Amino acid sequence: MINKELIKRIFSSLILMPIALFFIIKGSFFFIFFISICFLITSYEWHNMSKKKSYYLPGFLFLILSFYSAYIIRTDINSSLEYFIIILLICISTDLGGYVFGKIFKGPKLTKISPKKTYSGVVGGYLLSIIFLNLFFYSPYYFNPKEMTSYIFGFILLISTVSQIGDITVSYFKRISKIKDTGKIIPGHGGLLDRIDGMIFAFPFCYGIYSYFN
């Protein structure tokens, strides 16, 4: 069962990631179109899981803030593409590391809110995000090769933490809504909200950091 699920996840990711990167890198109206579609799908999934609940409107408003932050980061910030992709890579590698390490090492559960989350998964999320970003910085395709400074190292750990908090938070709302996944649009992953739960917290947080220091 685990192998089949993992195969579905890998296959879906191999198809979706190049598509997402195309629209993100192209920018302009390509990115606006892409992010609008993602917002509509995510909003629909949130509507289905939380309609008639007290947290419906606050959650919907937070989604608006999150996607607006992602839009601003990509379009209105210096080195916007670089910053956007760094955030994206941290969230993806954190999610992947948490899944893989959690399945392999298992161990104590992190919280009752999300029973599948383990301490080994948390550590795996941190480790893989550091490794992925380090490889990215030294990649010949990277815009501006740089050393892994203590500032960047701390930033990776911070955003990875925020991403994991986002994952747990959405898991909490799924739990009280009595559903396993927010949707079925992505084979092996569930709904779109299941996959970007960390990102919808990371982008507003990163936008707040940028606004504070600039």
Secondary structure, 3 states (H helix, E strand, C coil): CHHHHHHHHHHHHHHHHHHHHHHHHHCHHHHHHHHHHHHHHHHHHHHHHHCCCCCHHHHHHHHHHHHHHHHHHHHHCCCHHHHHHHHHHHHHHHHHHHHHHHHHHCCCECCCCCCCCEHHHHHHHHHHHHHHHHHHHCCCCCCCCCCCCHHHHHHHHHHHHHHHHHHHHHHHHHHHCCCCCCCCCECCCECHHHHHCCHHHHHHHHHHHHHHHC
